[in-house]
Amino acid sequence: MIDLRSDTVTRPTAAMRKAMAEAEVGDVVFDDDPTVNRLEAVIAERLGFETAMFVPSGTMSNQIGVGVHLAPGDAVLMPAFAHVARWEGGGIAASFGAVMVHIAGGPDDDGLPGVAAFERHLYGPHPKAPRPVLIALENTHNWAGGRAYPAARIGEHLAWARGHGLARHLDGARLMNAAAATGNTAAELAAGFDTVSVCFSKGLGAPTGSCLLMPRALREKANRIRHRLGGGWRQAGLLAAAALHALDHHVDRLGEDHVRARALAELLVRHEIGTPLHPVETNIVQFEVHPRFGTSEGLVAKSRAAGVAFFPTGPKTARIVTHLEVDDEAVARVDAAWKSL
Ligand SMILES: Cc1ncc(COP(=O)(O)O)c(C=O)c1O
């Protein structure tokens, strides 16, 4: 089976498993896991932040990242299809008592509505209105088809938010993909945000784990939220070793995933499987399913039977994702499988 469901499906390589097996470990809650401490120092330095916190998932990292800025009755402004808006169980409301304001763009929306669309939701200060305190952006933007926004584009939103006294959170689950696609460094794309979440478990190929970057002043509050969410893990150095290995060995190759995603997008069209809904900038292709399959479920079932797995994203749309385990031979096998559908 060629697995194009997500870049989270990768399994640790033999070299990564060796690094994990040899990791020195301690107790994270007691602050003495040397490998976790090293990972936090390395990623903080690399992205230009004072401190980083290693947590089990991108969802927890985002939730802590937004939570450090929020009080009950506050509002978070974010693109309508951001992960933190749609796929985190309503955590902003459930855990922090804050309101999620989903910003929809115009017809040309590529996942990052313009500043004017955010501005329309900047009601207040008014005693009757929730208090907007934070914008949360996503780069690359998963649901918009892995779109990557260069630093200059994000800079407009950051300057606007700063001008209105809003804090700024970035869901950078695939920040390294964004860097590979835009030519900006990951540090350039992270600059100007107060908190940034990065995942090691997606394109970077580690089994699980994310880091939240932040200024030291937010660390105590972040620690408290992490514990409340059950994220006070112990010998997590085993997993931090995988993340460190990924930073050393799996960042420079991300461009290959982008090239193969474009190759698969061409195959979608050539074999009348579907039509990409956006320019393919990174490792994700959202596409409209060709009408001959009826529904996306119909296509997904046929493709799976032919040995290529992916997910529907709506009744007529689906998504494919490339990653560490999709090499040129896998692309050739997809070509052969789709030709026969
Ligand atoms: C953009 C984005 N942010 C956050 C997450 C959450 O990561 P996790 O699955 O580790 O909770 C995902 C997961 O796919 C994602 O795509």
The ligand as an ORCA input file, in Angstrom:
! r2SCAN-3c Opt
* xyz 0 1
  C      -1.468     22.295     10.697
  C      -1.553     21.319     11.812
  N      -1.443     21.754     13.077
  C      -1.505     20.919     14.123
  C      -1.685     19.556     13.944
  C      -1.812     18.667     15.142
  O      -0.769     17.784     15.303
  P      -0.970     16.423     16.154
  O      -1.638     15.461     15.241
  O       0.427     16.054     16.524
  O      -1.802     16.771     17.345
  C      -1.807     19.055     12.642
  C      -2.011     17.608     12.440
  O      -2.122     17.102     11.341
  C      -1.746     19.962     11.549
  O      -1.879     19.533     10.288
*
